[in-house]
Amino acid sequence: CMRFLRRKSHGRALLAGLRFAVLGLGDSYNLAGVWKRVDWANPRDVNQAGQNMDAWLDLLGGTRFHARGDSDDRTDNVQVAAWIAGMWQSLGPVAPPCTCRPAGTAEAPIPIQGDCLC
């Protein structure tokens, strides 16, 4: 994917119209082979791939709809839930409300009926 994005033949509008959000999932324990201690590392230190992807998508004309998130497996990815919640808020409604069942019910999902995907 990154090899494709780095091609010099792409114009700056290659991804115009693309809305994106990037969540980098890293693991600072992978640094243990080089460093004796990893307690100094934070999620930003181990998410270069996510940082690069975010930068290239933006550079090629994509529109970031939610700030990049960085998470670290060493800290049990505690950042992920908050980032996902914020991402859904930033995304906003993407489909019409479900009308297959009354709002607020805990019934099992009903099979697809027409355009309803609940």
C-alpha positions in Angstrom: 0.0 0.0 0.0 2.7 2.5 0.9 4.7 1.5 -2.2 1.7 2.5 -4.3 1.2 5.8 -2.4 4.9 6.8 -2.8 4.9 6.6 -6.6 6.1 9.8 -8.0 3.8 9.6 -11.0 0.7 10.3 -8.8 -0.7 13.8 -8.8 -1.6 15.7 -5.6 -5.3 15.0 -6.3 -5.1 11.3 -6.7 -7.2 10.7 -3.6 -9.5 13.7 -3.9 -12.9 12.9 -2.5 -11.5 10.2 -0.2 -12.4 10.7 3.5 -10.0 8.9 5.8 -9.1 8.3 9.4 -6.0 6.4 10.6 -5.5 4.5 13.8 -1.9 3.3 14.3 -1.5 0.1 16.3 2.0 -0.4 17.6 3.8 -2.4 20.2 6.7 -0.9 22.1 7.8 -4.3 23.3 9.2 -4.7 19.8 11.8 -2.0 20.8 13.1 -4.3 23.6 15.5 -5.9 21.1 17.3 -2.6 20.7 16.6 -0.9 24.1 17.0 -2.5 27.5 13.9 -0.7 28.8 10.7 0.4 27.0 8.9 2.2 29.8 10.0 5.5 28.1 8.1 4.7 24.9 4.7 6.1 24.2 2.2 5.2 21.5 3.6 7.8 19.1 7.0 6.2 19.2 5.8 2.9 17.8 3.4 4.0 15.1 5.5 5.2 12.2 3.5 3.2 9.7 0.3 4.9 10.8 2.0 8.3 10.8 3.3 7.7 7.3 0.0 6.4 6.0 -1.8 9.4 7.4 0.7 11.9 5.9 0.6 10.3 2.4 -3.2 10.1 2.3 -3.3 13.8 3.2 -0.6 14.7 0.7 -2.4 12.9 -2.1 -5.6 14.9 -1.6 -7.5 12.8 0.9 -9.6 14.6 3.5 -8.9 13.6 7.1 -12.3 13.5 9.0 -10.8 12.5 12.3 -7.4 13.0 13.9 -4.9 10.2 13.6 -4.8 7.9 16.7 -1.8 6.1 18.0 -2.0 3.1 20.3 0.5 0.8 22.0 -0.1 -2.9 22.8 2.2 -2.6 25.8 -0.4 -0.4 27.4 -3.3 -2.7 26.4 -4.3 -0.3 23.6 -6.2 1.8 26.1 -6.4 4.6 23.5 -8.4 2.6 21.0 -11.9 2.7 22.5 -11.8 6.5 22.9 -10.4 7.0 19.4 -13.2 4.8 17.9 -15.9 6.6 19.8 -14.5 9.9 18.5 -14.2 8.6 15.0 -17.9 7.6 14.9 -18.8 11.1 16.1 -16.6 12.7 13.5 -18.0 10.5 10.8 -21.6 11.4 11.6 -24.6 9.6 10.3 -23.8 7.4 7.3 -27.1 5.6 6.9 -30.7 6.4 7.5 -32.0 5.4 10.9 -33.2 1.8 11.1 -36.9 1.4 10.9 -37.0 -2.4 11.1 -37.7 -2.5 14.8 -38.7 0.0 17.5 -35.9 2.2 18.7 -34.2 1.1 21.9 -35.2 -2.5 21.7 -32.7 -5.2 22.4 -34.1 -7.7 20.0 -31.8 -9.8 17.8 -31.1 -8.1 14.4 -33.8 -8.5 11.8 -32.7 -9.8 8.4 -32.3 -7.2 5.7 -35.6 -5.7 4.6 -35.4 -3.4 1.7 -32.8 -0.8 2.4 -32.6 -1.4 6.1 -29.5 -3.1 7.3 -30.2 -3.6 11.0 
